[in-house]
Each structure stands twice: as C-alpha cells, then as structure tokens.
C-alpha cells in the first residue's frame, strides 16, 4: 500500500495543487490486483462511493484516517518563497516542526 499512497500524494500535489498538509490529509483509497473490492476511507463522499457501486465496484469502507492505508511524512520546498513545509500523516505518529 506504500506505493499507492505515495502516488496519491504526488497526484494531490502535482495535479491538484495541494500543499503538504492538504495532500496528506486527503482521503485515501487502495485496490490490489487480486482483490474484488476497492478499499476507501470513510471520508470519501457517499456520492462518490455510490457512483463507484453503480459502475460495478464493490467498496470496503475503513475509518476516517485508517492505519490500513500507508503513512507518509511529507516535506515540500517552495522555490519561489525559498521555504520548506512539512506534514506528518495523521494516520501515524509524528509531527512537522520548524520555523
């Protein structure tokens, strides 16, 4: 699940323009080749979950910030501001610290 989680955070930052905190706090999903269901955090909206079901997907819902999904401690550098920002995954221990 680590690779899927890292890809989701990269997509959140690059494609959706999220900062470190927003990218790390976004709800996660996971699907494995031999699973017959899509694992999602419960914060994925009921409308999206229902839409996936209508398309034939079986959904397995986990908690809001569930340990099932990979954890990421994220650091980003904004070259325009010459500033680092960080985020500790709420699904794991840790804290982002600094100036």
C-alpha positions as CSV (number, residue, x, y, z in Angstrom):
1,X,0.0,0.0,0.0
2,X,3.0,2.3,0.3
3,X,3.5,2.8,-3.4
4,X,-0.2,3.6,-3.9
5,X,-0.1,6.1,-1.1
6,X,3.0,7.9,-2.4
7,X,1.4,8.1,-5.9
8,X,-1.8,9.6,-4.4
9,X,0.2,12.3,-2.5
10,X,2.2,13.1,-5.7
11,X,-1.0,13.4,-7.6
12,X,-2.5,15.6,-4.9
13,X,0.5,18.0,-5.0
14,X,1.3,18.0,-8.8
15,X,-2.1,17.6,-10.4
16,X,-4.4,19.2,-7.7
17,X,-2.0,21.8,-6.4
18,X,-2.4,20.8,-2.7
19,X,0.1,21.9,-0.1
20,X,1.8,19.3,2.1
21,X,-0.9,19.3,4.8
22,X,-3.9,19.1,2.4
23,X,-2.2,16.3,0.4
24,X,-1.5,14.3,3.5
25,X,-5.0,14.8,4.9
26,X,-6.9,13.9,1.8
27,X,-8.9,10.7,1.9
28,X,-7.2,7.6,0.5
29,X,-8.2,4.6,-1.5
30,X,-6.5,1.3,-2.5
31,X,-7.1,-1.5,-4.8
32,X,-5.0,-4.6,-5.2
33,X,-4.9,-6.8,-8.3
34,X,-6.5,-9.9,-6.8
35,X,-9.0,-8.1,-4.5
36,X,-12.6,-8.0,-5.6
37,X,-13.2,-4.7,-3.9
38,X,-11.9,-1.1,-3.6
39,X,-10.8,0.0,-0.2
40,X,-11.7,3.5,0.7
41,X,-11.5,5.8,3.8
42,X,-15.0,6.7,5.0
43,X,-14.3,10.4,4.2
44,X,-14.7,9.7,0.5
45,X,-18.1,11.1,-0.1
46,X,-21.2,8.8,-0.1
47,X,-22.0,10.2,-3.6
48,X,-18.6,9.0,-4.9
49,X,-19.0,5.7,-3.2
50,X,-22.4,5.2,-4.6
51,X,-21.2,6.2,-8.1
52,X,-18.5,3.6,-7.9
53,X,-21.0,0.9,-6.8
54,X,-23.2,1.8,-9.8
55,X,-20.3,1.1,-12.0
56,X,-19.9,-2.3,-10.5
57,X,-17.2,-1.7,-7.9
58,X,-17.5,-3.4,-4.5
59,X,-16.5,-1.0,-1.8
60,X,-14.8,-1.8,1.6
61,X,-15.0,1.2,3.8
62,X,-12.4,1.9,6.5
63,X,-12.2,4.6,9.2
64,X,-11.7,8.3,8.6
65,X,-7.9,8.2,8.9
66,X,-7.3,4.5,8.9
67,X,-4.0,2.7,9.6
68,X,-4.7,0.3,6.7
69,X,-3.5,3.0,4.3
70,X,0.1,3.8,4.0
71,X,1.6,6.6,6.1
72,X,3.6,9.5,4.7
73,X,5.8,12.1,6.4
74,X,6.0,14.8,3.7
75,X,8.4,17.7,3.1
76,X,7.9,20.1,0.2
77,X,10.1,23.0,-1.0
78,X,8.6,26.1,-2.5
79,X,11.4,27.6,-4.6
80,X,9.5,30.9,-5.2
81,X,9.4,31.5,-1.4
82,X,12.7,29.6,-0.6
83,X,10.7,27.8,2.1
84,X,10.2,24.2,3.3
85,X,6.9,23.0,4.6
86,X,6.1,19.6,6.1
87,X,3.2,17.4,7.2
88,X,3.0,14.4,9.5
89,X,0.5,11.8,8.5
90,X,-2.4,11.8,10.9
91,X,-2.7,8.0,10.4
92,X,0.7,7.6,12.1
93,X,2.8,9.2,14.8
94,X,4.9,12.3,14.2
95,X,4.8,16.0,13.8
96,X,6.1,18.5,11.3
97,X,8.3,21.1,13.1
98,X,10.4,24.0,12.1
99,X,10.3,27.8,11.6
